[in-house]
Amino acid sequence: MKNLLIVFIMLLFGNNAFADHLDLDKLLHEIKQTQGSEGKINAAQEAQFLSAPAKQQQLLDAAKAELSKQEALSSKLKAELAANTEQLNQLEAKLTERSGPLGELFGVARQVAGDLKANLNSSIISAEFPDRTGVLGAIADNKALPSMAQLEQLWFTLQQEMTESGKVVYYDAEILSAAGEPRKARVVRVGVFNAMAEGQYLRYLPETGKLADLPRQPEGKFLDMAEELAETESGQSDVAIDPTRGAILGMLIQAPDLSERVDQGGLIGYMTLTLGALGFIYGLYRLVQLSAINKKMLRQMNSSELSDDNPLGRIFAIAEKSNAEDTGNLELLLDEAITREVPVLERGLAIIKLVAAVGPLLGLLGTVTGMIVTFQSISLFGTGDPKLMAEGISQALVTTVEGLCVAIPLLFLHSIVASRSRVLVQILDEQTAGLISRRAGK
């Protein structure tokens, strides 16, 4: 049979050279020879089997005897199993009768041990007292009745957790950095709520049983309280604690800071803030200039010497050089001088006002752009995951806030600069009017 398969395989998958040299008659002859040889082998095996009937009967009788033996053994084992089962039921009934209410008590002990084990695995106190869950696991997972030593250990562990949860403890321990590098540090533990070291908050890693630095620390005011607590060995100190044992702290460190908020505004946000910063700096520059001019003008008002470093001094100089006796001509000359000085005093007001008006418009542009991004996310991914829409919504809201933060201070600054400019122009008008009145009196 094997040769026949080989021949068929060679016939089906052989290459062209094999097909060319193999004659069909030769192939048929080889197949007939193979069938004849296999038939002879089968006939020889059959003859050999039929030639020894006594041996075959002997093997059959041995097999039947072995079967009877195994059936007898099986019946015996079944009887022993039934007897053992009945005895076990009787012993369990006797144990239940003798244990009485202690059975329920031990069941409660197992439940308490299981719950306490789960709490200790996530408790920050376990970083100071490791390997406390071994006995608890033996009580919770074992069906046998717990021993007195195990019950005492359960009571001690429960009492220890309760006592340590109300303490503020200082101790030295090995903590892990955010990169996983160990170091020695003095740890301050506040009950079961927080652990701090070197003025930074820590988190407990149940898989390693050690404390580790947070990948990111909360705001500065919380760190200031942590540093104050680390330096306070006795007495009272303010500190922020997390009653949820890390949940609130985890959400707090995920909140973006100011730089991340600015990044959420994107390109439009940066443009808005840059334009607002330039406008604010220019407004302050103009305010400083006007304040300096105001001081010089006040000094000129109280001085008899003329100075050309301020508008009032220059106007007085024009009036002093003028030989016009007619007050009308003098008034025209002074009006012309004031007309030249007013643009200098009012310079930059339009720019500050323009930037204050453009800021909210850029914020509105960022809002529209962010909503477009949000709607694109909704059209592509649906509304199943709100995080997919967070980027666009953040951009819309942040740019709006940035536009308002630019406009509000600039409006106040524009009002202050414009008011200072009007005061200076009013001083010029009053002084020139007084000058003309004195000239007319003469």
C-alpha positions as CSV (number, residue, x, y, z in Angstrom):
1,M,0.0,0.0,0.0
2,K,2.8,2.4,0.8
3,N,4.5,1.8,-2.6
4,L,1.2,2.5,-4.3
5,L,0.8,5.8,-2.6
6,I,4.4,6.7,-3.5
7,V,3.7,5.9,-7.1
8,F,0.5,8.1,-7.1
9,I,2.3,10.9,-5.5
10,M,5.1,10.7,-8.0
11,L,2.5,10.6,-10.7
12,L,0.6,13.7,-9.5
13,F,3.4,15.9,-8.3
14,G,6.4,14.8,-10.4
15,N,8.1,17.2,-12.7
16,N,8.0,17.1,-16.5
17,A,11.3,15.1,-16.7
18,F,9.8,12.2,-14.7
19,A,6.6,12.1,-16.8
20,D,8.7,11.9,-20.0
21,H,10.8,8.9,-18.9
22,L,8.0,6.9,-17.2
23,D,6.0,4.8,-19.6
24,L,2.3,4.2,-18.8
25,D,2.7,0.4,-19.4
26,K,5.6,0.2,-17.0
27,L,3.6,2.1,-14.4
28,L,0.7,-0.3,-14.8
29,H,3.0,-3.3,-14.4
30,E,4.5,-2.0,-11.2
31,I,1.1,-1.4,-9.7
32,K,0.1,-5.0,-10.4
33,Q,3.3,-6.3,-8.8
34,T,2.7,-4.1,-5.7
35,Q,-0.9,-5.4,-5.3
36,G,0.3,-9.0,-5.7
37,S,3.0,-8.6,-3.0
38,E,0.6,-7.0,-0.5
39,G,-2.0,-9.7,-1.1
40,K,0.6,-12.4,-0.3
41,I,1.6,-10.6,2.9
42,N,-2.1,-10.4,4.0
43,A,-2.7,-14.0,3.2
44,A,0.4,-15.1,5.2
45,Q,-0.8,-13.1,8.2
46,E,-4.3,-14.5,8.1
47,A,-2.9,-18.1,7.8
48,Q,-0.6,-17.5,10.8
49,F,-3.6,-16.3,12.8
50,L,-5.8,-19.3,11.9
51,S,-3.0,-21.8,12.5
52,A,-3.0,-21.1,16.3
53,P,-6.6,-21.2,17.6
54,A,-5.6,-22.7,21.0
55,K,-3.3,-19.7,21.6
56,Q,-6.0,-17.3,20.7
57,Q,-8.5,-19.0,23.0
58,Q,-5.9,-18.9,25.8
59,L,-5.5,-15.2,25.4
60,L,-9.3,-14.7,25.4
61,D,-9.7,-16.8,28.6
62,A,-6.9,-14.7,30.3
63,A,-8.6,-11.5,29.3
64,K,-12.0,-12.7,30.7
65,A,-10.3,-13.7,34.0
66,E,-8.7,-10.3,34.3
67,L,-12.0,-8.7,33.7
68,S,-13.7,-10.7,36.4
69,K,-10.9,-9.8,38.8
70,Q,-11.3,-6.1,38.1
71,E,-15.1,-6.2,38.4
72,A,-14.7,-7.9,41.8
73,L,-12.2,-5.2,42.9
74,S,-14.5,-2.5,41.6
75,S,-17.4,-3.9,43.7
76,K,-15.2,-4.0,46.8
77,L,-14.0,-0.4,46.3
78,K,-17.6,0.8,45.8
79,A,-18.6,-0.8,49.0
80,E,-15.7,0.8,50.8
81,L,-16.5,4.2,49.3
82,A,-20.1,3.9,50.4
83,A,-19.0,2.9,53.9
84,N,-16.5,5.8,54.1
85,T,-19.1,8.2,52.8
86,E,-21.5,7.2,55.5
87,Q,-18.9,7.4,58.1
88,L,-17.8,10.9,56.9
89,N,-21.5,12.0,57.0
90,Q,-21.8,10.8,60.5
91,L,-18.5,12.6,61.6
92,E,-19.6,15.8,59.9
93,A,-23.0,15.6,61.7
94,K,-21.2,15.0,65.0
95,L,-18.8,17.9,64.3
96,T,-21.7,20.2,63.5
97,E,-23.6,19.1,66.6
98,R,-20.5,19.7,68.8
99,S,-19.5,23.0,67.2
100,G,-22.9,24.5,67.6
101,P,-22.8,28.3,67.4
102,L,-19.0,28.2,67.0
103,G,-19.5,27.2,63.4
104,E,-21.2,30.5,62.6
105,L,-18.5,32.3,64.6
106,F,-15.7,30.7,62.6
107,G,-17.6,31.6,59.4
108,V,-17.6,35.2,60.5
109,A,-13.9,34.9,61.3
110,R,-13.2,33.7,57.8
111,Q,-15.2,36.5,56.3
112,V,-13.5,39.1,58.4
113,A,-10.1,37.7,57.6
114,G,-10.9,37.8,53.9
115,D,-12.2,41.4,54.0
116,L,-9.2,42.5,56.2
117,K,-6.8,40.9,53.8
118,A,-8.3,42.8,50.9
119,N,-8.0,46.1,52.9
120,L,-4.5,45.4,53.9
121,N,-3.3,44.8,50.4
122,S,-4.3,48.3,49.5
123,S,-3.6,50.0,52.8
124,I,-0.7,52.5,53.0
125,I,0.1,51.2,56.5
126,S,1.3,48.0,54.9
127,A,4.3,49.9,53.7
128,E,5.4,50.2,57.3
129,F,4.2,46.8,58.4
130,P,4.7,44.3,55.5
131,D,3.8,40.6,55.5
132,R,0.6,40.9,57.5
133,T,-1.6,39.0,55.2
134,G,-0.1,35.5,55.5
135,V,-2.1,34.4,58.5
136,L,-5.2,36.1,57.2
137,G,-5.0,34.1,54.0
138,A,-4.6,30.8,56.0
139,I,-7.8,31.7,57.9
140,A,-9.9,32.9,54.9
141,D,-8.9,30.1,52.4
142,N,-8.8,27.1,54.8
143,K,-12.0,25.2,55.4
144,A,-10.6,23.8,58.7
145,L,-11.4,25.5,61.9
146,P,-8.9,28.3,62.8
147,S,-6.7,27.7,65.8
148,M,-6.5,30.0,68.8
149,A,-3.1,31.4,67.6
150,Q,-4.7,32.3,64.2
151,L,-7.7,34.0,65.9
152,E,-5.3,36.0,68.1
153,Q,-3.3,37.1,65.1
154,L,-6.5,38.1,63.4
155,W,-7.5,40.2,66.4
156,F,-4.1,41.8,66.6
157,T,-3.9,42.7,63.0
158,L,-7.4,44.2,63.0
159,Q,-6.5,46.2,66.2
160,Q,-3.2,47.3,64.7
161,E,-4.9,48.7,61.5
162,M,-7.5,50.5,63.6
163,T,-4.8,52.0,65.9
164,E,-2.4,53.1,63.2
165,S,-5.2,54.7,61.1
166,G,-5.4,57.4,63.8
167,K,-1.7,58.2,64.0
168,V,0.7,60.6,62.3
169,V,4.0,58.6,62.1
170,Y,7.5,59.5,61.1
171,Y,9.7,56.6,60.0
172,D,12.6,55.8,57.6
173,A,11.8,53.7,54.6
174,E,13.0,52.9,51.1
175,I,10.8,54.6,48.5
176,L,10.9,54.4,44.7
177,S,11.3,57.4,42.4
178,A,9.0,57.9,39.4
179,A,11.7,56.1,37.3
180,G,11.7,53.1,39.7
181,E,15.0,53.9,41.4
182,P,15.1,53.2,45.2
183,R,16.3,55.6,47.8
184,K,16.2,56.1,51.5
185,A,14.0,58.9,52.9
186,R,12.1,59.9,56.0
187,V,8.4,59.2,55.5
188,V,5.5,61.0,57.2
189,R,2.3,58.9,57.2
190,V,-1.0,60.5,58.1
191,G,-3.3,57.6,59.2
192,V,-4.4,55.6,56.2
193,F,-4.9,58.7,54.0
194,N,-1.5,60.1,52.8
195,A,2.2,59.5,52.9
196,M,4.8,62.2,52.2
197,A,8.5,62.4,51.9
198,E,10.8,65.3,51.3
199,G,7.8,67.6,50.9
200,Q,6.2,65.4,48.2
201,Y,3.2,63.1,48.2
202,L,3.7,59.4,47.8
203,R,1.6,56.5,46.6
204,Y,1.5,52.9,47.8
205,L,2.2,50.1,45.3
206,P,0.5,46.9,46.5
207,E,2.4,44.7,44.0
208,T,5.7,45.7,45.6
209,G,4.6,46.7,49.1
210,K,6.6,50.0,48.8
211,L,5.9,53.7,48.5
212,A,6.7,55.5,45.3
213,D,6.7,59.1,44.2
214,L,3.7,60.3,42.3
215,P,4.4,60.8,38.6
216,R,3.2,64.4,39.1
217,Q,2.7,66.4,42.3
218,P,-0.4,68.5,43.1
219,E,-0.5,72.3,43.3
220,G,2.1,74.3,45.2
221,K,-0.1,75.1,48.2
222,F,-0.5,71.4,48.9
223,L,3.3,70.9,48.6
224,D,3.8,73.8,51.0
225,M,1.6,72.1,53.6
226,A,3.5,68.8,53.1
227,E,6.9,70.5,53.7
228,E,5.5,72.2,56.8
229,L,4.3,68.8,58.1
230,A,7.7,67.2,57.4
231,E,9.4,69.9,59.4
232,T,7.0,69.7,62.3
233,E,8.0,67.0,64.8
234,S,5.4,68.0,67.4
235,G,2.4,70.3,67.7
236,Q,-0.2,71.2,65.1
237,S,0.3,71.6,61.4
238,D,-2.1,72.1,58.5
239,V,-2.1,69.3,55.9
240,A,-4.3,68.2,53.1
241,I,-5.5,64.6,53.4
242,D,-7.3,62.4,50.9
243,P,-10.2,60.6,52.7
244,T,-10.7,58.4,49.6
245,R,-7.2,56.9,50.1
246,G,-5.8,58.2,46.8
247,A,-8.7,58.6,44.5
248,I,-9.0,62.4,44.9
249,L,-5.3,62.8,44.8
250,G,-5.1,60.8,41.6
251,M,-7.7,63.1,40.0
252,L,-6.0,66.2,41.4
253,I,-2.7,65.4,39.8
254,Q,-4.4,64.8,36.5
255,A,-5.8,68.3,36.4
256,P,-3.8,70.4,33.9
257,D,-1.7,73.3,35.1
258,L,-1.5,76.7,33.6
259,S,1.0,75.8,30.9
260,E,-1.1,72.8,29.8
261,R,-4.2,75.0,29.7
262,V,-2.4,77.4,27.4
263,D,-1.3,74.5,25.2
264,Q,-4.9,73.4,24.9
265,G,-5.7,76.7,23.2
266,G,-3.5,75.8,20.2
267,L,-2.1,78.3,17.7
268,I,-5.0,80.7,18.1
269,G,-4.5,80.8,21.8
270,Y,-0.8,81.6,21.4
271,M,-1.7,84.3,18.9
272,T,-4.2,85.8,21.3
273,L,-1.9,85.8,24.3
274,T,1.1,87.2,22.3
275,L,-1.0,90.0,20.9
276,G,-2.4,90.8,24.3
277,A,1.0,90.8,25.9
278,L,2.4,93.2,23.3
279,G,-0.6,95.5,23.7
280,F,-0.3,95.4,27.5
281,I,3.4,96.1,27.4
282,Y,2.8,99.0,24.9
283,G,0.0,100.4,27.1
284,L,2.3,100.3,30.2
285,Y,5.0,102.0,28.2
286,R,2.6,104.8,27.1
287,L,1.4,105.2,30.7
288,V,4.9,105.6,32.0
289,Q,5.6,108.1,29.2
290,L,2.5,110.2,30.1
291,S,3.4,110.0,33.8
292,A,6.9,111.4,33.0
293,I,5.3,114.2,30.8
294,N,2.9,115.0,33.6
295,K,5.7,115.4,36.1
296,K,7.7,117.7,33.7
297,M,4.6,119.8,33.0
298,L,3.9,120.2,36.8
299,R,7.5,121.2,37.2
300,Q,7.2,123.7,34.4
301,M,4.1,125.2,36.0
302,N,6.0,125.9,39.2
303,S,9.1,127.2,37.4
304,S,9.9,130.5,35.7
305,E,12.5,129.0,33.4
306,L,11.2,127.6,30.1
307,S,12.1,124.1,29.1
308,D,11.5,122.4,25.8
309,D,11.3,118.8,27.3
310,N,7.6,119.0,27.9
311,P,4.6,120.3,25.8
312,L,3.8,123.1,28.3
313,G,7.3,124.5,28.1
314,R,7.3,124.5,24.4
315,I,4.0,126.3,24.3
316,F,5.2,128.9,26.7
317,A,8.3,129.4,24.6
318,I,6.2,130.0,21.5
319,A,4.1,132.6,23.5
320,E,7.3,134.2,24.8
321,K,8.8,134.5,21.3
322,S,5.7,135.9,19.8
323,N,5.5,139.7,19.4
324,A,1.9,139.7,18.5
325,E,0.0,142.2,20.6
326,D,-3.3,141.1,19.3
327,T,-4.7,138.4,21.6
328,G,-6.5,136.9,18.6
329,N,-3.3,136.2,16.8
330,L,-1.7,134.8,19.9
331,E,-4.6,132.5,20.5
332,L,-4.2,131.2,17.0
333,L,-0.5,130.6,17.5
334,L,-1.2,128.7,20.8
335,D,-4.0,126.7,19.3
336,E,-1.6,125.6,16.5
337,A,1.0,124.6,19.1
338,I,-1.6,122.6,21.1
339,T,-2.7,120.9,17.9
340,R,0.8,119.7,17.4
341,E,1.2,118.5,21.0
342,V,-2.2,116.6,21.3
343,P,-1.4,113.8,18.9
344,V,1.8,113.1,20.8
345,L,-0.1,112.8,24.0
346,E,-2.9,110.6,22.5
347,R,-0.5,108.4,20.6
348,G,-1.1,104.6,21.0
349,L,-4.7,104.9,22.3
350,A,-6.1,103.6,19.1
351,I,-3.7,100.6,19.1
352,I,-4.5,99.7,22.7
353,K,-8.2,99.9,21.9
354,L,-7.8,97.8,18.8
355,V,-6.0,95.0,20.6
356,A,-8.7,95.0,23.3
357,A,-11.3,94.6,20.6
358,V,-9.4,91.9,18.6
359,G,-8.7,89.7,21.7
360,P,-12.4,88.5,22.1
361,L,-12.7,88.1,18.3
362,L,-9.7,85.8,18.3
363,G,-11.2,83.9,21.2
364,L,-14.4,83.6,19.2
365,L,-12.4,82.3,16.3
366,G,-10.8,79.7,18.6
367,T,-14.2,78.7,19.9
368,V,-15.5,78.1,16.4
369,T,-12.4,76.1,15.4
370,G,-12.7,74.0,18.6
371,M,-16.3,73.2,17.9
372,I,-15.4,72.2,14.3
373,V,-12.9,69.8,15.8
374,T,-15.5,68.5,18.2
375,F,-18.1,67.9,15.5
376,Q,-15.5,66.1,13.3
377,S,-14.7,63.8,16.2
378,I,-18.4,63.1,16.7
379,S,-18.9,62.3,13.0
380,L,-15.9,59.9,13.0
381,F,-16.2,58.2,16.4
382,G,-19.7,59.0,17.7
383,T,-20.5,60.2,21.2
384,G,-19.6,56.9,23.0
385,D,-16.3,58.2,24.4
386,P,-16.4,61.8,25.7
387,K,-12.5,61.9,25.8
388,L,-12.5,62.0,22.0
389,M,-14.4,65.3,22.1
390,A,-12.3,66.8,24.9
391,E,-9.6,68.3,22.7
392,G,-12.0,70.3,20.7
393,I,-14.1,71.4,23.6
394,S,-11.0,72.4,25.6
395,Q,-9.7,74.5,22.6
396,A,-13.1,76.2,22.3
397,L,-13.3,77.1,26.0
398,V,-9.7,78.0,26.6
399,T,-9.4,80.3,23.6
400,T,-12.6,82.1,24.8
401,V,-11.1,82.6,28.2
402,E,-7.8,83.8,26.7
403,G,-9.6,86.3,24.6
404,L,-11.4,87.7,27.6
405,C,-8.3,87.7,29.7
406,V,-6.6,89.8,27.0
407,A,-9.6,92.2,26.5
408,I,-10.5,93.0,30.2
409,P,-7.0,94.2,31.3
410,L,-6.5,96.1,28.1
411,L,-9.8,97.9,28.4
412,F,-8.9,99.1,31.9
413,L,-5.4,100.1,30.7
414,H,-6.9,102.0,27.8
415,S,-9.2,103.9,30.1
416,I,-6.3,104.8,32.4
417,V,-4.0,105.9,29.5
418,A,-6.9,107.9,27.8
419,S,-7.7,109.5,31.1
420,R,-4.1,110.5,31.7
421,S,-3.9,111.9,28.2
422,R,-7.1,114.0,28.6
423,V,-5.7,115.4,31.9
424,L,-2.6,116.6,30.1
425,V,-4.5,118.1,27.2
426,Q,-6.7,119.8,29.7
427,I,-3.7,121.3,31.5
428,L,-2.4,122.7,28.2
429,D,-5.8,124.2,27.5
430,E,-6.0,125.8,30.9
431,Q,-2.5,127.1,30.8
432,T,-2.9,128.6,27.4
433,A,-6.2,130.2,28.3
434,G,-4.6,131.7,31.4
435,L,-1.7,132.9,29.3
436,I,-4.0,134.6,26.8
437,S,-6.0,136.2,29.6
438,R,-2.8,137.6,31.2
439,R,-1.6,139.0,27.8
440,A,-5.0,140.5,27.2
441,G,-4.9,142.1,30.7
442,K,-1.6,143.7,29.9
